[in-house]
Amino acid sequence: MHNYVARQPIFDKHNMVIGYELLYRSGTNNNYSTCNSDRATSELINNSLLVIGFNTLTLGKKAFINFTKNLLEQDLPTCYLRILR
């Protein structure tokens, strides 16, 4: 099974990369092809933390992840922050 994550650099006013937006990808076509956004975000985080490695993806910089309203209401971001600490 393959795991895919895209990262979009985020630049400061001096064109220095300050972090990355991490994006779910379902395959090598570099697109998002699922209608379940909760599942996509959950898979993105699991792949980023457990499979690929968070520091490998971000090179030690900040990561930004989009969460659905449902996952925010379930306090999922806080759960993952506890894991990272």
Beta strands, then each sheet from edge to edge (+ up, - down):
strand 1: 4-11
strand 2: 17-25
strand 3: 62-65
sheet 1: 1+ 2- 3-
end
